[in-house]
Amino acid sequence: MFLSKLDLQQFRCFTDKSFSFSSPIALITGDNGAGKTSIIEAINYLCYFKSFRSHSLTDLMSHGSDSFFLRGHFTLASEPENLHVIQVGYAQKKRIIKLDQKNVTSYKDTFPYFKVITLTEDDIDLIKGAPSGRRAFADQAVLFSKPEAMDDYRDFRHILQSRNALLTSAYGRPSNLSRVELEVWTEKLWASTIKIQEYRRTELQVIESTVNRLIDQYFDGVYEVEIQYDPKLAVAGESMDIFLKKIAHLTDQEVVLKRSLFGAHLDDLIFHIKGKKARMFASRGQQKLVSLLCKLSLISIGNTQGPLPLVLIDDFISDFDKNRLRNLIHFFLSCKNQIIITSPFCDSELESLILKAHPDVISINS
């Protein structure tokens, strides 16, 4: 897919602004606070209908406004002559999403057409941050490879919510709990978890292989990366009877806490660099490069299913040394994806590295 125009109204620092793109690579420069990240955020929001900076919709509105509007114009490689429009409007505490003027009720309706890979400074948290970020990364890889798995993820969420509701209904007293009903929901959650785990493990093997290939190709094989899946109690290949015995002691605690203490929503990933746990022993530079390459590996996965994902890189490359920056730019140029990069500066080195791609260079001022 190729984004040709982005319209923002009352969004963050932009009252009414449009940006046009004509090259496969765009470089957006400007001072800190000028709105570079807000442009990336707007494009990401059009794809996922959520922000990577805030969970509150009011944070997305311009100061003094009670609404915002975003619109993206894009084409697909399979039908370059047809222009598609995706838009999100929020006003009077109501959000309306449309694709080609048709109302959208689910992310599932737009995902096959509008895919985005976003890399920000916070993506270093992929290694050192909370497990939820690592699970989200694994799940994004799964959905890029197997969009049909979205139904299985929806079922998992429903099962988890139902089991948690049952635990909550006991009012903190295990004696009030229907053990028969709990066993039914436990079996369902276990089966759904095993399915999600298998999805994740399969894609993590692809990611690990891709990351190591990129390291060998562009960084002289300086690291060897291993991604280990770390399940929480439920383990593939284990019988249901053994599993039920293993978690029998958890039931009373689950009733008190009113939530399930096993499941794919609690699993984690462990990154190793040169055989050591990256979270504990890797330098910040190593963590940042491996995090970046993990996210970039989604390009290879996304390019096998439907339209090519749009790649957004928000001020993530400005503190790499020149050699690594040069290698990363060479990788970007080898991709067929549209890539939008923000940077607080555009020095001769950075500009010369991407000059061969005839990039759009957009300068915004605060």
N, C-alpha and C positions, 0 to 999 in steps of 0.2 A: 504494500500500500504506500501511497505517497500523499502527504499532507501538503496542500498547495496554499491554503489560507486559514488563518486563525483569527477569530473575532472575539474580543473580550469587552464586556460592558459591566461596570460596577464590580469588577473582580480585583480584589487586593488593591494595588496602587493604581490600577488602570480604570479610568472612568469610561472611556470609549476608545478602543485601540484595535487596529488590525495589523497583522503581520503576514507577508506573502513569502512563499518559498518556491524556488524554481530549480535549485540544485540538489543533488543527492546528499550533499553535506552543507550544513548551515552552521555558522559560528556567530553566536550572540555575545556581544561584549558590552560592558558598562560597569559603572561604579557599584560598589556594594550598596544594596538598598534600592537600586534602580528598577528592579523588577525582573531580573533574569530568571530567578528560581520560580517566580509566579507564572512565567510563560510555560516552563516545564510542568509546573503543577497543573495548569489549565489543560494541557494536552493529556496528561496522565488522567485527569478527572474525566475527560470526555470518553476515555476508554473504560475505566474501572468504576466511575461514579463515586469515587471517594478520593480524599486528599492524603498524600503521604506526610503532610505537615500538621494536620489538625483533624480531630473528629467532629468539630463543631462547624456547621454550615455558616454560622454568623461570622466566623473568623475569615471566611472567604470574601465577604462583602467589602466594598470600598467604605472608608470611614463616613459615617452618616447615612449609609444606604441600608435598605431593608430587602434588597434583592440582588441577584447577579444573573448574567447570561453568558453562555459560552457557545461557540459554533465552530466546527471544523469542516473544511471542504477537502475531500480526498478522492483519489482514484485508485483503482486496483489494476495490477499488471495484466490480469486476465481480460479486463475491459477498459483500457485506458481512455476510451472515448466517452465513458459514462462518469459523470461527476456525482459523488454521493455527499450527503450532508448529515452530520450528526450534531445535535444541539442539546444543551441542558439549560433550563431556566428554573430559577428559584425565586418565588415571591409569595407573600402572604402565608409563609410557613408551608408552602407546597412546592414540590419539585416535579417538573415535567420534562421527560426525556423523549426525543424524537429521532428517528433515523429515516431520512428521506420523507419527512413530514408525516410519518406514521408513528404513533405512540409506542414507546418501548416500555415493557413492564418488567423485564428481566435482563440482567447482564448477559444471559445466554443468547439473547436476540442479537446483540451487537458484537460479541466476542469473535465470531467467525470472520468478521470483516475488519475490525479495528483493534489491532493488537499493538501493545506498547511495552517496551523494556526500558525501565527508568533506573538510572544510576545516580545516586546522590552521595554527598559526603557521609551521610548516616549509614550508608551501606557497609561501612567497615564493621557495623554491628552484626553483620551476617556471621562473623566469627566470634566476636567478644560480647555481643549483646544478648538479649533474652531469647529463649528457645522459640517463642512465638514468631519471631522474624525468620528464623531458619525453617520452621514448618511452612510458613507462607511462601518462602522461596521454593521449597520442594514441591509444594502444591501448584505453584505457577508453572513449574517445569512439567508437571503431570498434565495440566490442562492445555499447555502448548502442544504437547505430544498427542494427547488423547482428549479432545474436547468433549467426547461422549461421557467421560468420567465425571463431568459436572453433576450428572444425576446421582451418581454414587456419593459424591460429597454432600449433596443436598439430603440424601437419605441418612447419611451419618449424622448430620446436624439435627435432623428430626429425631432420630433415635436417642441421641445424647440428651436433647432437651426433654424428651419424654421420660427417660430414666431419672434425670435430675428432678423433674417435677414430682415423680413418685417418691423420691427420697425426701423432698421438701414437704410432701403431704403427711409424712410421719411426725411432723412437728418436733423433730429432735429426739424422739423416743423410739428406739429400735423395736419395742414391743408393738408399736402401732403399725408397723410395716407389713404389707402383704408380701410374704416371702415367695409365694407362687408367682405373683405378678413381677416381682423383682427378678426372679430367675429368667422369666421370658425376656425382659428388657436387657438383662445381662448377656444372654446368649446372642441377642440381636446386635448389641454394641460390640461384643467380641468379634462376631463374624464381619461386621462392617469395618472394624478396626483392622483386621487382617487384610481385607481387600485394599484399604487405603495404604497400609504399610507396603504391600506388594507393588502398588503403583509407584510409591515414593522410591523404594529400593531400585526399581528398574530404571527410573530416570536419573537417580543419583549415580548409578554406574556409568551412564552416558555422560553426565556432567564431569565426573572424575576423569574419565578418559579424554574428554575434550579439553579440560583445563590442562592436563599434562601434555597434550599435544601442542597446545598454544604456548606453553612454557618452553617446550623443546624447539618449536619453530621460531619464536620471537624473542626468547629470553635465555637462549643457550642452555636450557635444561637446568637452570640454577636450583630449582626446587623439585621435589617430588611430593605431590599432594594426594592424600587419602581422605575420603569422606566416609565416615562410619555412621550407620544408622543405629540409634540408641532407643529401643522401644521401652515403654513403661508397662511392665508386667505382661501384657498380651504379646505373645511371640508366635510367629508363623511356624507351623509344623508341630505345635504342641496341641494335645487333645483337649477338648472342651472339659472333660472330667478333671484332668490335671489342673487346668486353669482355674476351675471353680474351687478346688481345694486350696490353691495358692492364694486366692483373694478372699477366702472365707472370713479371715480375721479383719477385713477392711469394712465390712458392712456397717457395724456400729459407728465407726468413724465417719463413713459416708453420710449416714443419717444425721449426725451432729453437724457436719459441714454442709449438708444439703447439696452435694455435688459428687459426681463420679470420680473416683481416684485411679481409674485406668482408662486407657483409650488412646486413639491416634492424636487427640487434642493435647496430649501430655508428652508425646515422644519428642526426641531431640536429635540433632546431628552433631557429630564431633569431627572437627577438621584436624588433620595431622599434616605438618610440613616437615619433611625430612625425618619422619618417624616420631616426631614429638607433637604433643597437643598444642595446636596453634594458639589457642586462647591463652595459654599460660606462658609459652616459651617463644612464640614468634614476635618479631619486632613489629612496630606499627606499620612500617613500610611493607613488610612481608604480608601482614594481615590485609592491608589495603589492596595490594596487587592481586592476591588470591581472591579476595572478595570481588574485585572488578572482573577478573577472569571467569569466576563462577557465574556472575550475572551475564557476561558476554557469551558464555556457553549456551545461554537460552536462544541466542541467534540461530545456532545450528539446529536446535530442536524446533524453534518456531518456523524456520524456513522449510521444514518438511511437511507442514500442515497449513494449507491455505495461503492467504496473503502474507508477504514478508512483514514482520513486525517493525514498527518505527522505533528507533533507538534514541533515547534522550539521555544526555550526559551532563549533569549539572555541577560545574565547577569541581569535577572529580579528578581532573588530570593536571591541574595547574601546579601541584607540588611534587609531581614525578620528576626525576632527573631527566636530562635531555635524551639520554640513550633510551630509557624506557618509554618516554613520551614519543620518541621517533618510532619505536617498535609498535606502540599502540596505534599510532596514526597509520602506519603501514597496514595493520590489521583492519582498521576501519575502511581504508581504501580498497581492501580486497573483498569487502562485503558488498552485496547488492542492495542492502537495506538503506533507507533514508536515515541519516544520522544528524541530530541537532545537538550541538555542543554549546554550553555557556562557559564563559571565562571572564574574569575581571579585567583581562588585558588581551591585547592581540599584538604580541611582539613579532619581530621579523622571523624568529625561529619557528614559532607556532604557525604563522601565516605561510611561511615557505613550505612547511611540512604538508599542508593540505592544499597548496596552490594548484597542484595538478588536477584536483577534483573540481576546480572552478567553483569554489564554495560561495554560497550567499554569506555575506558578512553584514550583520545587523548590529548597529550600535544604538544603545538606548541610554538616556541620561536620567539621573534622579531629579 
